[in-house]
Structures are given as C-alpha cells and as structure tokens.
C-alpha cells in the first residue's frame, strides 16, 4: 500500500510501513504516546474538514489515493491552511 503525505505544500510518497513517519503515526494508537506528543489521529474527510473549519491546524495529511480525497481538504492541506 502506498500513501501520499502532504505537509505544507510538500508531498512525499511513502510506500513502506517501516518508514519512521508511519511508525510515529502508528504509535499514536497508544494513549500514552498521544499524551506524550500532544497529537492525535483524525480519520476521514469529514473529521479533517471539521477540524480545519474550527481552526485546528493539521500537521500532516496522509491519503491512500489522491483521487479519493475530498478536494476541499486536499486544497486546504496544500495551502498550509
């Protein structure tokens, strides 16, 4: 499975679950890691759009396929909100 990671106008293709970035996201499934890093995982277009609408800045956006992502969310991610 390949992912596209978008961080403030920089897109990176990630194809390995052994990538350190993916490992750090996987670690966020543990409450202790979420507390320590003050980060969380938001899944789905609707949740991410709601967060952006309420002024929450997404640090990173991971999508499996560019064509499956909500165009508004993708535009917001590319423009750094």
C-alpha positions in Angstrom: 0.0 0.0 0.0 1.3 3.4 -0.9 0.5 6.7 0.8 0.9 10.3 -0.1 1.9 12.6 2.8 1.2 16.3 2.5 3.0 18.7 4.7 2.6 22.4 3.9 3.0 22.2 0.1 5.5 19.3 0.2 4.2 16.0 -0.9 6.0 12.7 -0.1 5.2 9.3 -1.4 5.6 6.7 1.3 5.5 3.0 0.4 6.8 1.2 3.4 5.2 0.7 6.8 8.8 0.7 8.2 9.1 4.4 7.4 9.8 6.3 10.6 7.0 8.7 9.8 4.5 5.9 9.5 5.9 4.3 12.7 5.3 7.5 14.6 1.7 7.7 13.4 1.1 4.0 14.4 2.5 4.8 17.8 -0.4 7.4 18.2 -2.8 4.5 18.6 -1.5 4.2 22.2 -2.9 6.7 24.6 0.4 7.1 26.3 2.1 8.2 23.1 -0.8 10.6 22.3 -0.4 12.2 25.7 3.4 12.5 25.4 3.3 14.0 21.9 0.1 16.0 22.4 -1.0 14.7 19.0 -3.9 12.6 17.8 -5.1 10.8 14.7 -8.2 12.2 12.8 -9.5 9.8 10.2 -11.8 10.7 7.3 -12.5 13.7 5.1 -15.4 14.9 7.3 -13.5 14.8 10.5 -10.5 16.6 9.0 -12.7 19.2 7.3 -14.4 19.9 10.6 -11.1 20.3 12.4 -9.9 22.8 9.7 -13.2 24.7 9.9 -12.7 25.1 13.6 -9.2 26.5 13.2 -7.3 23.3 14.1 -4.1 23.0 12.0 -3.4 19.6 10.7 0.3 18.7 11.0 0.3 16.1 8.3 -2.3 14.6 6.0 -2.0 11.0 4.7 -4.1 9.8 1.8 -4.0 6.5 0.1 -5.1 7.8 -3.3 -5.1 11.4 -4.5 -8.4 10.8 -6.3 -10.2 9.5 -3.2 -9.6 12.6 -1.0 -12.1 15.4 -0.7 -10.9 18.2 -3.0 -11.6 20.9 -0.3 -9.5 19.0 2.2 -6.7 18.5 -0.3 -6.7 22.2 -1.3 -6.5 23.2 2.4 -3.6 20.9 3.1 -1.7 22.1 0.1 -2.1 25.7 1.0 -1.0 25.2 4.7 -4.4 26.4 5.8 
